[in-house]
Amino acid sequence: MFMTVFIRGKQKSVRRPPMIEGLPVGEFIRQNADPIWLHQNEMWELIETEERVEHDRSPNAGKASPTSRDWLTETDTTPF
């Protein structure tokens, strides 16, 4: 369970990171755990909600929201 790496030009043996079926443990959990198990183990940040899934699939996902200046130029010149 060791791998060889070079540190400052010298060969060292270090422990391999834990893997499950060739995946790091965290990635395996993200892909295979159900929401109940994630909740029981307090991994709420990994639970996908319907809103998050819909947001990730929307065509505007990842685009920045318009700033106040953009709103002014799109509608009219009055800020109120």
N, C-alpha and C positions, 0 to 999 in steps of 0.2 A: 504494500500500500504506500510505497514511497515513489517519488519521481526525482530525477536529477536535474538540478538547475545550476547555472553559473552565477555566483555573486562575487563581485570584485575580482574577477578572473580566476576564481577557485570553484571547484566542483563541490556542490553540497547536495545532500539528500534531504528532501522535505516531504511531509505527508501530502498525499493527493487530496484534493477536495472531495467530499462525499458525493457520490453519484448514484442515481436510481435509473436503471435502464438507459444509461448513457446520457442522462440529463442531470444538471445540477438539482439539488433537492428542492430549492425554491421554485424553479421552473416546472418540475414534476408536480408539485402541489398546485401551482396555478392552473395547470392543464387538467388535472384529474380530481381535484377536491370539489365536493358539492357544497352549496351555501350553508347547510346545517353544520357540516364538519368545520367549515371556516369560522362560523359563529361560535361554536363550542371551543375553538382554540384561539379565539380573540384575534382573528385575522380579518377584521372587517374591511380593511382597505383593499382586499382582494376580491370581495364580493361584488359582482357586477349587477347593477340595478338596470331596470328597463330604460331609465332616462339616460344612463351612461352609454348603453348599447346603442340607443337611437342617436345620441349625440355623435358617437364615433362613426356611425354609418352615414350621417348627413353630408351632403356635398360641400357644405361650408365648414366642416370640421377642420380645425387647425388654422383657419384664417382669423386674423385679428378683428376684433369688433371695431366698428367705426368710431372715431374720436369725435369730440364735440365740434371740431372744425369741419369734419366731413359732413356732419348733420347740417351745419349752416350752409355749406355750399350746395347740398342736395336739395334742400327745401326752399329756403329764402335767406335773406341777409339779416333778419332780426333774430337775436338770440333767445327771445322769450316766446 
